[in-house]
């Protein structure tokens, strides 16, 4: 099963933070650069998202609503139910990180890739991931403030103002300036992709380095990590099952069911890491650990499922379950959405 090379880079970054964490003035400098990197990330998110294409994608509203319910309703409910596993399998800080994991938006890139491999509705996966990311910028912090609150093991008290300044303002600025910078971003998407990933690695180094300095890793034992992995495996299995059979019960066609399963069962590492850094401050290391583990798990399991789905026989009559108008609108949306939505 595949190991994401980017995860290996993240593990190397975590190792560097463990061996050489930034301290004193260096820590202040890293924190400042990390703050700027988060703002840049969300500026680029805003500049890449076409408002017109997002509005066009709303024509396939049943599918997108289903994905949003899975991402921001079912996932958090399962996260709240996991509270009963404390302290048997999870410590309270690890549970807070697990609950935060259930609140972040869906991912875009891997949902598109797996949907394509499985011969599903790729345009729908593109739009669903984009809508989830857009709504998550506002909804994830609100859910975190409501469900985690002041008892989140380091949830920053000024997080509301920081969210506005570091996430919402850059995102809105990107949307406003998209008219002038959109073509430049499209021409240099590969270079900017490296900027995205480099910024996230910097956020990882800052978060885990601060965790080392503050001694947060002394609170986690190998047995507790094993318990966390077991809980996340069950969480992923439940969501994969619910998204597939739930979409079947809602009479979606095969292609749409594939898009719903992959978009509705995944969580975005790229969006979650910066948000955790803003929301949790010095305690972000433990908050992002469950998300990092879940990300790799969803890639490994998703690759296996996508390969098996690619060999499924496709019955033409099955696709008629989804109205032709909805499938046509999603296909038209895909004509200009793909590279920019990524």
C-alpha positions in Angstrom: 0.0 0.0 0.0 1.3 3.5 -0.9 3.2 5.8 1.5 2.7 9.4 0.7 6.2 10.9 0.1 4.9 14.1 1.6 4.2 12.3 4.8 7.8 11.1 4.9 8.9 14.8 4.6 6.5 15.6 7.5 8.0 12.9 9.6 11.5 14.2 8.8 10.3 17.6 9.8 9.0 16.3 13.1 12.3 14.6 13.7 14.1 17.8 13.0 11.8 19.6 15.5 12.5 16.9 18.1 16.3 17.2 17.7 16.6 20.9 17.0 13.6 22.8 18.2 13.7 26.6 17.9 14.2 28.3 21.3 14.3 31.9 22.5 14.7 34.5 19.8 14.8 31.8 17.1 11.4 30.5 18.3 9.9 34.0 18.0 11.3 34.2 14.4 9.9 30.8 13.4 6.6 31.7 14.9 6.4 34.9 13.0 7.4 33.2 9.7 4.9 30.5 10.4 2.1 33.1 10.9 3.0 34.7 7.6 3.0 31.2 5.9 -0.5 30.5 7.1 -1.7 33.8 5.8 -0.1 33.1 2.4 -1.7 29.6 2.3 -5.2 31.0 2.8 -4.6 33.9 0.4 -3.7 31.3 -2.3 -6.8 29.2 -1.4 -9.0 32.3 -2.0 -7.2 33.3 -5.2 -7.6 29.9 -6.7 -11.3 29.4 -6.1 -13.5 30.7 -8.9 -16.7 32.1 -7.4 -18.5 31.7 -10.7 -17.6 28.0 -10.9 -18.6 27.4 -7.3 -22.0 28.9 -8.0 -22.4 26.8 -11.1 -21.5 23.7 -9.1 -24.4 24.3 -6.7 -26.7 22.9 -9.5 -25.6 19.4 -8.3 -26.8 20.4 -4.8 -28.0 17.0 -3.6 -24.5 15.5 -3.9 -22.8 18.4 -2.3 -25.2 18.6 0.6 -24.7 14.9 1.3 -20.9 15.4 1.4 -21.2 18.5 3.7 -23.5 16.6 6.1 -21.0 13.7 6.2 -18.1 16.1 6.8 -19.6 18.6 9.3 -22.4 16.6 11.0 -21.7 12.9 11.0 -17.9 13.2 11.5 -18.3 15.5 14.6 -21.1 13.3 16.0 -18.7 10.3 15.9 -16.0 12.5 17.4 -18.3 13.4 20.3 -19.2 9.8 20.8 -15.5 8.9 21.1 -15.5 10.9 24.4 -16.5 7.7 26.1 -13.1 6.2 25.2 -11.4 8.6 27.7 -9.4 7.4 29.6 -9.6 3.8 28.5 -8.0 4.2 25.0 -7.5 7.9 24.7 -6.0 10.6 27.0 -7.9 13.9 27.1 -5.3 15.8 24.9 -5.4 13.1 22.3 -9.2 13.1 22.4 -9.2 16.8 21.8 -7.0 16.3 18.8 -9.3 13.5 17.5 -12.4 15.7 17.9 -10.6 18.5 16.1 -9.8 16.1 13.3 -13.6 15.4 12.8 -14.2 19.2 12.4 -11.9 20.0 9.5 -13.1 20.2 5.9 -12.7 17.5 3.3 -9.6 17.2 1.1 -9.6 18.0 -2.6 -6.6 16.4 -4.3 -6.8 12.8 -3.0 -10.6 12.8 -3.4 -10.2 13.7 -7.0 -7.4 11.2 -7.6 -9.3 8.3 -6.0 -12.6 9.2 -7.7 -10.8 9.2 -11.0 -9.1 5.9 -10.5 -12.5 4.3 -9.4 -14.2 5.8 -12.5 -16.5 8.0 -10.5 -17.9 11.5 -11.0 -14.7 13.6 -11.0 -16.4 17.0 -11.6 -18.6 16.4 -8.5 -15.5 15.4 -6.4 -13.8 18.7 -7.5 -16.8 20.8 -6.6 -17.5 18.9 -3.3 -14.0 19.4 -2.1 -13.9 23.0 -3.0 -17.2 23.7 -1.3 -16.1 21.9 1.8 -12.8 23.8 2.0 -14.6 27.1 1.5 -17.3 26.5 4.1 -14.7 24.9 6.5 -12.8 28.2 6.7 -15.7 29.6 8.7 -17.5 26.5 10.0 -14.5 24.6 11.4 -13.4 27.4 13.8 -17.0 27.9 14.9 -17.5 24.2 15.6 -14.1 24.1 17.4 -15.0 27.1 19.6 -18.4 25.4 20.4 -17.3 21.8 21.0 -13.8 22.4 22.3 -14.0 25.7 24.0 -11.7 26.7 26.8 -11.1 23.1 27.9 -9.3 22.0 24.7 -5.9 21.5 26.2 -4.5 24.8 25.1 -7.3 26.3 22.9 -6.1 29.8 22.4 -8.4 32.4 24.1 -7.9 35.0 21.4 -8.4 32.4 18.6 -11.5 34.2 17.2 -9.5 37.4 16.4 -6.5 35.3 15.1 -8.8 33.3 12.8 -10.2 36.5 11.3 -6.7 38.0 10.8 -4.8 34.9 9.7 -7.4 32.9 7.8 -10.5 34.9 6.7 -8.8 38.2 5.8 -6.2 36.6 3.5 -8.8 34.3 2.0 -11.1 37.2 1.2 -8.2 39.2 -0.2 -7.3 36.3 -2.5 -10.9 36.3 -3.8 -10.9 40.0 -4.3 -7.5 40.0 -6.1 -8.2 36.8 -8.1 -9.2 38.9 -11.2 -5.6 40.2 -11.4 -3.6 37.3 -10.0 -5.6 34.3 -11.2 -3.8 33.8 -14.5 -0.4 34.1 -12.8 -1.3 31.4 -10.3 -2.5 29.1 -13.1 0.7 29.6 -15.1 2.9 28.9 -12.0 0.8 26.3 -10.2 3.7 23.8 -9.9 5.9 26.4 -8.2 3.1 27.6 -6.0 2.3 23.9 -5.1 5.8 23.8 -3.6 5.2 27.0 -1.7 2.0 25.4 -0.3 3.8 22.3 0.9 6.8 24.2 2.1 4.5 26.5 4.2 2.8 23.5 5.7 6.1 21.9 6.6 7.1 25.1 8.3 3.9 25.1 10.3 4.6 21.4 11.3 8.1 22.4 12.5 6.9 25.3 14.5 4.0 23.3 16.1 6.1 20.2 17.0 9.1 22.2 18.0 7.0 24.2 20.4 5.6 20.9 21.7 9.1 19.6 22.4 10.1 22.8 24.3 6.9 22.6 26.3 7.3 18.9 27.0 4.0 17.8 25.5 5.5 14.6 24.1 6.2 13.3 27.5 2.5 12.8 28.0 2.1 10.3 25.1 3.1 6.7 25.4 3.4 4.0 22.6 0.3 2.3 24.0 -1.7 5.5 23.8 -0.6 6.0 20.2 -1.7 2.5 19.4 -5.1 3.2 21.0 -5.4 6.3 18.9 -4.6 4.4 15.7 -7.2 1.8 16.6 -9.9 4.4 17.2 -9.0 6.2 13.9 -9.2 2.9 12.0 -12.8 2.4 13.3 -13.7 6.0 12.6 -12.5 5.7 9.0 -14.3 2.3 8.5 -17.5 3.8 9.8 -17.4 6.8 7.5 -16.5 4.7 4.4 -19.5 2.5 5.1 -21.9 5.2 5.9 -21.0 7.3 2.8 -21.3 4.3 0.4 -24.5 2.7 1.7 -26.0 6.1 2.6 -25.5 7.3 -0.9 -27.1 4.1 -2.2 -30.1 4.6 0.0 -30.4 8.1 -1.4 -30.6 6.6 -4.9 -27.4 8.2 -6.2 -25.8 6.6 -9.3 -22.6 4.6 -9.1 -20.3 7.5 -10.2 -21.9 9.9 -7.7 -21.6 7.3 -4.9 -17.9 7.0 -5.5 -17.5 10.8 -5.3 -19.5 10.9 -2.1 -17.6 8.1 -0.5 -14.1 9.6 -1.2 -15.1 13.3 -0.6 -17.3 12.5 2.4 -14.8 10.2 4.3 -11.7 12.3 4.0 -10.2 15.1 6.1 -7.8 17.8 4.8 -4.3 17.9 6.3 -3.5 21.1 4.3 -6.4 23.0 5.9 -6.3 21.4 9.3 -2.7 22.0 10.1 -2.8 25.8 9.8 -6.1 26.0 11.6 -4.8 23.9 14.5 -1.8 26.2 14.7 -4.0 29.2 15.0 -6.6 27.6 17.3 -4.3 25.8 19.7 -1.2 27.8 19.8 1.6 26.1 21.8 -0.4 23.0 22.3 -0.9 22.5 18.5 1.5 19.5 18.4 -0.9 17.1 20.1 -3.9 18.6 18.2 -2.4 17.8 14.8 -1.0 14.4 15.6 -4.4 12.6 15.1 -4.9 14.4 11.8 -1.5 13.5 10.5 -2.1 9.8 11.3 -5.6 9.8 9.9 -4.3 11.5 6.7 -1.9 8.7 5.9 -4.5 6.0 6.9 -7.1 7.5 4.6 -4.6 7.5 1.7 -3.6 3.9 2.2 -7.2 2.6 2.5 -8.5 4.9 -0.2 -6.0 3.6 -2.7 -7.1 0.0 -2.1 -10.8 0.9 -2.4 -10.3 3.0 -5.5 -8.4 0.2 -7.3 -11.1 -2.3 -6.5 -13.9 0.0 -7.6 -12.1 0.5 -10.9 -12.8 -3.1 -11.7 -16.5 -2.9 -10.9 -18.9 -3.6 -13.8 -20.8 -0.5 -14.8 -24.5 -1.1 -15.6 -25.8 1.8 -17.8 -29.2 1.7 -16.2 -27.6 2.3 -12.8 -26.4 5.8 -13.7 -29.9 6.8 -14.6 -30.7 7.0 -10.9 -29.1 10.4 -10.9 -31.0 12.9 -13.1 -29.3 13.8 -16.4 -29.5 17.5 -15.6 -27.5 17.2 -12.5 -24.8 15.1 -14.2 -24.6 17.5 -17.1 -24.3 20.6 -14.8 -21.4 18.9 -12.9 -19.7 18.0 -16.2 -20.0 21.6 -17.4 -18.5 22.9 -14.2 -15.5 20.6 -14.6 -14.5 22.3 -17.8 -12.9 25.2 -15.9 -12.6 23.9 -12.4 -10.0 21.2 -12.3 -6.5 22.8 -12.0 -7.6 25.9 -10.3 -9.6 24.2 -7.6 -6.7 22.0 -6.7 
